[in-house]
Amino acid sequence: MKLKKKLNVRVVIVLLLVLFDTHFLSASSAKTLPAAQAITVRTQFVNVKGVKFAYRRYGKKQGLPLVFIQHLAGTMDNWDPAVLDGFAKDREVIIFDNAGISSSEGRVPDNIADMANDAESFINALGIKKIDLLGFSIGGMVAQQLTLDHPELIRRLVLVGTGPRGGEGMAVYKTSTLAMFDKKYAHPDEIFLETLFDPSPTSQAAGRAFLERIRARKIKEPAVSDEVAKNQIHAIYAWGAPAENSFAYLKEIKQPVLVVSGHTDVILPSVNSFILQQNLPNAFLIVYPDSNHGPHDRFPNLFVKQVSMFLDGVK
């Protein structure tokens, strides 16, 4: 039996998302939430080996901070304010532009290992000794590598819309996916309606609400350059290239891990979240219905609640 078929069976049998009724799916997560701190918090800079890194840091200073690593060609402005502010009620939130991205200086590496090294240097420059870490898409790959390289730094790990080394369909993007990247949109951020959200009316409504939330910030980050995207895609393809025993490294990640996926991820196939969960020693898996590459943006309230329970060690 093919792995994708196994995933479909396990989703039906194991995952509890079917408990959420049609009213919940169509209404609660598509609402535009009130504006809060994420759209006003100021950008700061820290010097990392002579290179300035841009970051934002806010929220309730208790316990460990939650550090976010962003998706392909993304900046701090692409994080959902509903997600950031939801977490900031109970913990400190740190988002940043890694080396060479947007307001941060330096050059974007073309490999995941160096990206993880840059991320660790940034965290170290803030004087933080231990964190919880959330990586989205390519950020999830960087987060895995960072956890491998510096296990003492990471307490708990959240991986969203990402995959393992040598995962399925990760060595090169599909033609249909590349067409989304090349397409001209009336507003550039409308690409997210195709890449992060499902085509269904309910998911598209949630996508438009998401765009309203990220557009609410008035002082914007500079857009990333073509070189940034080129180097990041090269790093993704190298990470996803098939290799013998490519999943073996996952056994070395001993931390509790929460893997989160959309039901139909057109960027990094959803089956890769299942592969992660099956090969990590201590991992949970949540697959959100009616969602694509950005399940956390489709269901921000639910995502914050479930991830918070995981980070708090609720059983």
N, C-alpha and C positions, 0 to 999 in steps of 0.2 A: 504494500500500500504506500502511495506517495505521501511525503510529509505534509503537503498542503491538505490532503484529505484527512489525515490524522488530526490536523489543527482544527478543521471544521467540526469533526466529531467531538473533540475535546471542548471546543467553545460551547457547543450545544449542551454537553453533559456537565461540564465543570463550572463554567463561569456563571455568576449569579446576576448578570445584568438583565436577564429576562424578568427579573422582579420589578423593574421600573416600568410603570404602565405608559400607555400612549400619551396621556396628558402630560406626564413628566417629561417625556422625550421631546414633545412638540412645543412646550411652553417654558418651563422653568429655566432652562439653560440658554435660551435664545434671547433673554431679556438683556437690555443694556443696563449695566449696573452703574450706580452713581459714581462720579469721578472722585478720586481720593488722592493719596500721597504719590502714587507711582507717576502721575502726570506732572507733578510739581517738584519732586525731589531733585536737588541739584546734582550735576555731574562733578565728580572730584577727579583728581589725578594723583598717581603715585609713581615715583621713579623706581624703575626696575632695571638695574644694571645699565643706567644711563638712558633708558628708554621710558617715556611716559605712557602709562596705562590709564585709560578712562574707566571710571566705575561709578556706581551709585549704591549707596548703603543706607538702609533705614529699617525701621520696625522696632519691635519690642526686644530689648537687649536682655534676653534670658536664655539659658541653655546655649546650644551651638548655633552658629549662623548657618543659613542655607544658601549655598553658592550655586548659581545657575550658569551653564555653558550653552551658548546659543546655536541655532541651526545654520545651514549653508547660506552664506551671503547676508546673514542677519546681524542686526545691531541691537543695542539695548532697547531701542524704541519698538522693537518687534515683540517684546515680551508683553503678554496680556496684563493690563493693569488690574483686572479682576483677580487674576491668579496671584500676582505679586502682593496686592493689598490684602488678599485673603490670608496669605501666609504671614504677612507682616503684623497681623493682629496678635500673634502668639510667639513670633520668633523674628530674629534679624534676617533680613534679606540682602544679598549682595549679588548684583549683576555687573558685568564688565564686558568691554570689548577686548578680545585677546589681541596679541601682537599683530600690528599691521591692519587691523580692522577699524574702519571709521575714525573715531577720534584718537585711537591709540596709535602710537608711533611704532616703527619697526617694519618688518616684512612678514607676511603670512607664510609660514612653512608649507611645503607641499607634502607633508607626511604627518600622521597622527602623533607619533612619538614626540616630535619637536613642539607640536601644539600643546601637548600635555605638559611638557617641560616649561613652556611659557606660562601656562596656567598656574603651575606650582610656584613659579617664581613670583607671580603676581600675588598669590595668596600668602606666600612667605613674607613679601614686602609689607603686607598689612599687619604682620606680627601675629597671625592666627595659627594656632597649633593643631586644632582639630575642627572639622566641619562635617555637615551633611552636604551631599552633592547631588545636584539634579542636572542631567545632560539630555539635551533634545537633539535628535537627528545626528549630524556630525558631532554635535556636542556630547552625545551619548557615547560615541566612539572615544572621544578625548577623555571623557569621564572614566571609561573602563581602563584606559591606559594609565591615567593618573592614579587610579586606585591600585593598579598593579605595581606601579613604580614607587608609590608612597602610601602603603597600606596603613601606616601609623597616622596619617592625616585624615582619613575618611572613616566616619563612624557608620553611616548608612548611605545607601546609594539608590537613586531613582533614575531609571532609564526610560525615556519617552521616545517613541517613534524611531527606534534605532535598531542596530543589528550587530552580530558578532563578526570577527574576522572570518572571511571566506563564507559569508552567509549566502542565502539563496537570492539570486537576481541583484547582487550588490556590486558586481565587478564592472558593470556599465549600466547607465540609465536606459530605460526603454525609449524608443523613438517617440512615443506619445508623451512621455515625461519631458524629454528635451524640447518638444514642441511647445509645452507650457512655458518653459523658460525663455523661448525665443519669441513668443507671441507678444504683440503690442497691445497694451491695455490702456483704457481711457485714463485711469489712474494707476500708477505702478503697483500700489499695494493690492490691487484687485487680483493679482496673481494668487494671493492667499485663498481666494474663494475656490480656486481649482486645486491648489496643492495641499491645503490644510483641511478643507471641508468636503463632505460628500455632495454629490449633485442633487440630493433630495431637497424638496422645499424646506423642510425643517432645518436641515443642516445649513443650507444656504442662508436662511434667516439668521441662524446663529453666527454665520460668517459675517454678515453685514453688521450685526451688533458688535462683533469683534473689531471690525474696521472702525466703527465709531469710537470704540474705546481707545485704540492705539492712535487714532488721529487727534484725540483730545489733547495730547501733549503739544504745547506751542513751540518749545525750543527743541528742535530736532537734531539728531545725529547726522553727519554727512553720510551720503550713500556710499556703499562699498564700490571699489573699482573692479574692472574686469579681471585684473590680475588676481585679486582676492578670490573671486569665484573660481577662476581657472586653477589656482593652487589648491583650493579646498576640494574641488571635484577630483583632482589628481590624487589627493590624499584619500578620499572616499573609495575611489576605484582600487587603489593599492590595498586598502584595508579589506575590501570585499573580494579580492582576487582569491579564487579557490586554491586551497593547499591541503596537503595531507595532514590530518589531525589538527585542523585549524581551530577547532573549538576547545582543545585541551587546556589552553591558557585560562579558560573560565573557571576551572577547578581551583585556581590560585586566588580567586576573589572570595574571601571568607566572610565578608561583611553581609549583613542582611540587605537584599536588593529587592526593589519593587520595579517590575517591568510593566509599562503601560503602552497599549497600542490602540490604534483605531481599527475598526472592523475591516476596512478596505484601504490600506495604505498604498497610494500610487507612487510614492517616492522610494520607500524602503519596504518591500513586501511584508505584510503582517506576520507571515510565517516565521520571520526572523526573531520576533519577540518570543514565540514559542520555543525556538531553538535556544535562546538565551535562558529562559526559565528552566528548561530541561537540563542544561549543562552547568548552570551556576549551583553551587552547593546549598545555598539558602535564599531562594528567590520565590517571590509571589508574582502572579501574572493577572492583570486586568485588561480585558478587551472591551472597549466602549462601542456600542452600536451606533449606527447612523453617523459614522465619523470616518475621517481619512487620516492624513499624516499628523494632524493637530488635535488629538482627542482632548487635550487639556484646554484648548481654546473652544472646543465644541461644548464641553461640560465643565466650565471653570469652577462652579460652586462644588460640584460633586468631586472633582479632581482634588481641590484643596482639602476637602473633608477626608477623603480616603488617604491621600498622601500624608496628611497630618497625623492620622491614626497610625500609619506605618512608622513615621518618624518618632512618634511618642511611644512606640513599642506596645500599642494596644493589641491585645490578642482576642 
